[in-house]
Amino acid sequence: MKTVAVIVFPGSNCDEDALSALAGLGFSPKRVWHDDKKLSGIDAVILPGGFSYGDYLRCGAIARLSPIMDAVEEFARSGGKVLGICNGFQILAERGLLPGALLRNRDLHFICKTVGVRVENTRTPFTSQCKKGQILHLPIAHMEGNYTLDLERLEELEAKQQVIFRYTSDKGQMSEDANPNGSLHHIAGVSNETHNVVGLMPHPERVIDKLLGGEDGKWIFDSLKAA
Amino acid sequence: MIKKAKITVLLKEQILDPQGKAVLKGLQSLGFGEVTDVRQGKVFYLHLESPKSRSELEEELRKMTHKLLANPIMENFKIEFLE
């Protein structure tokens, strides 16, 4: 059974969802407090959603300096599997473990709804069970999800297949309307160059049970199980 | 001895500033038609106690800004010494 650490920062609030999703899907979840200095016996790390440090300064800007992040970085740089969800994605971007930054949503609204998300790359530990082009319906809940990167590096990102997820309409079409927050190239999630670190703004851990409105999040956890 | 530094952080010119745009709309709806654009940023005042020279301090402040106060992917900054 794979052991997955869920890092809890002051202000994280999606850690319980992540822990219970993991427990329900056949993983051994481990709650890790941000002040801890070590990670051991871990097969993967999840940085959950929430409002770490109240989003003070910039989302994730202070959480990336937490003591546990040195261990997370070492784990990531040695090939360990790391998934950043929403605020977790913001923290990984601020830490430089993922390229780019997440700006305030184009329309200045906190957006809370289910969106279409297309899987662009299935060669990551979190998308291996998906088909390229598969559309997942995942909820988003954020104010700062507007992905940005300078155009030169953005071209590089595309060329190196580091775009993992893109926003689409319900039916799987990309358009300005279907892009909830203004992200460049409709990017909903990216990976690092070696594809072991993935960040996404949508919340897969919230849709792992029909009773909760959907099961599309399972694709991501099933991929991790098979990794 | 330098006691206070002011660091201004603004989004880079090419980055869309939705907050600035919202403030612009607000000003225009109040009748201030002279305003054609608004960019909103942050100002940090740092109180300092250090024997370091001005250029050494400026270097330290630059590091502080790069490491925490600004995200160089999306923001530019300006350092000024007060007092």
Interface residues (C-beta under 8 A of the other chain):
Chain A: L57 R58 A61 I62 L65 E94 G100 A101 L103 R104 N105 R106 D107 L108 N146 T148 L149 D150 G182
Chain B: L11 I15 L16 P18 Q19 A22 L68 L69 N71 I73 M74
